[in-house]
């Protein structure tokens, strides 16, 4: 009974950590959107998208409003978006997407996490050529009628559409991301999340023990407060 309780507690804390990380990430997205385009979502497409993404992870409305208010203040720090490159164990290429108010601190922390977890920091361009930046739109299946909309989605820039019982995912080329956002808004279709991601051109399979070593490195990078996303090509 005790072992079952401990497992449930671990799962609960892991879920809480993921939610807290998601809130922090979206809070920074909101801050950057407000700094770049103002606090009114009606005139700021990036802010509208960040607010929809906040809704998709059940971020409370008062936290969203507080993030907008904070970002509107002159005292709020500016965040820089920086992508660091490197290798996890067993040659797995990794891109680490950060939003930071102190790049010196961030690069030192990222280098340390690579080093502590048998990875290595790379130079700019060392692994990015193995990825392609694409628009990724995720929907609950019930919110998107593909039988009616598939051709319109393709016209709007959909490169690939994947669906299963849990979600429908639309991929676009980087250049078509904005077109898809406008199309979805025109149809009043709300995605769970809409964002640009680095998608690997190929994936690599490893044994279970090797996978665990790679995932340990990735989780350590993800835990850093300045890290927004970590991308890799582990199958």
N, C-alpha and C positions, 0 to 999 in steps of 0.2 A: 504493500500500500504506500509506504514511504517513497519507494522508487518511482511509482506512478505520479505521486504528488510532485516530486522534484522535477520530473520530466515536464509535467504541465506548467510548473512555475518557470522553468527555463524557456518553454515555448512562449509563455505570456510575456516574459521580459524581452525576449527576442522580438516579438511583435511590437512591443512598446518602443524599443530602440529603433525599429524600422520606421515607425510612425513619427517619432521625434526627429529622425534624420530627414524624412520627407518634408516635415513642417519647416525645418531649418533651410533646406534646399529651396523650397518654394518661397520662403520669406526673403531669401536673397534675390530670387528671380523677380519678385515684386519690387524690391528696393531698386534693382538695376533698371527695371521698366519705368518706375516713377522718376528716377533721376534723369533718364534719357527722354521721356515723353510726357511727364507731368502726371498728376494724381487722378485725373478724370479718365476712367476707362472708356467712356464714349469716344474720346479723341485719341486713345492710346491702345492700338491693337495688341502690343506686347503685354500690356497690363491686363487687358481682357483675357488673354490666353493664360496668363499666370493665375488669375482669379479662377478661371475654369479648372485649371490643374489643381488648385487648392481645394476646390469643391470635390474633385475626383478622388482625393485622398482623405476626405472628410475633415479638412482643416476648419475649425470653428470660424464663423463669420466675424466674431469680435477680434480674433487673432489676425485675420486678413485686413480688417479695417485698421487695427493697431500698426500693422506692418506698413500700410500705405501712409498713415499719419507720421510714423517715424521717418520714413524715407523722404517725406516732404520737408522735414526739418533741415535747416542749414547745418546743424551739428552732426547729422548722420554721415558716417563715413562713406566714401565711394568704394565700390568693389570693382576690381579688375578681373576680367575673364582670361584665364591662362590655361593652356593644355600642356601637360608634361608627358614625356614619353619614356618608356623603359621596357624591361623584360621581367616577368615573373619567373619562378623556377621552371626548368625544362624548356626554356626558350619561348615561352608564351608572350607574345607582344601585348603591351598594355598602354592605353591612353588614359590619363588622369585629368579630368576636367575640373578646374577649380574656379572659385569666385573668392577673391581675397582682398583685404585692405592692407596687406603686408606681404608682398611677394618674397621678400628675403626670408621671412619666417616660414612661408609655405614651401618654398623650394627646399629648404633645409629639412623640414619635416617629411616631405615626400621622399627625398634621398635617403633619409634615415629608415623609413619604413621599407623601402626596397632592400636596403642593406641588411636590416635585421631579419628579413624573411627570404634570404637567399635569392633575391632578385638584383637588378642593376638598373640604375638611372641611365637613360640614353640622351643623345643630343636631339635637337629639333630636327624632325624629318627622318629619324632613324626607324620608326615603325608606322608613322601615319600613312605611308603609302599602301599599307596593308588593309586600310579601312576606307570606307566611303561615307561621307556625311549625308544623311537622308532625313526626310521628314517622317515621323512615326506618329500615327493617330490611333488611339485605342478606344474602342467602343464596347459597351455592353451589347451583346447580339440583339437584344430586343429593341435597342434604340436606333438600329440602322437596318432598313429594309433593302438588302442588296438586290433582290429581284427587281425592284423598281429603280434603284439608284446606281447600279453597277456601271452602266454606260456613261452616265453623267459624271461619276467619280473618275472614270478613266479620262474623260474629256478635261476634267479639272486637274489632272496631273498624276492620278494614281498609277504607280508603276507595278505594284503587286498588292493583292488583297488576300489576307489569310484569315480563316475563321475556324473556330471550334465551338464547343458548347459554352465556354467561359467568356471568350471575347473575340471581337473582330478587329484586325489590325490592318491599317492602310499605310503603305510605304510610298513616298514620293522622292523624286530627285531633289537635291538641295534647292535648285533654282525654282522648283514648282511648289515649294512649301507655302509661300505666301498666297499663291493661287488657290491652293486647297483650303487654307484658312478662310479666305473670302467666300469660297463656294459653300463651305459648311455654315458659315455665319448667315449667308443669304437663304439657306434652307432651314435655319434655326436648329441645326443638328449639333448637339453638345457632346464632344468626346470626353472620355474619362481623363485623358491626357493628350496633349499636342506638343511635341517637342522635336528638336533636331538631335539626332543621335549618330554616333560613329558605328557603322555596321561593318564587321569584318568581311573581307572578300572571300576568305576561305576559313574553315575551322579545323582545329587539331584535336585529335582524340588521345587521351592518356589513360593509363591504368588508374585504379581507384586511389592507391596510395599517392601517386604523383598528382592526381587531381586535388587531393586534400592539401598538398603542399602549395599548389597554385592558389587555391581558394583562401588559404590562410593569409597569403600575401595580399590578395585582393581585398579581403575583409579588413585587414590592417589599414590599407589605403583608404577604404571607404569610411573608416571610423574617424578620420581626421576632419575637424570642423570646417576646414576650407575646401574640402572635396565635395563637388556636386555629383559627379558620376565617374565610374571607372568602367572602361570598355576593354574587352579582351577577345581572343578568338578560341578560347577553350570550348570544345563541343559540349 
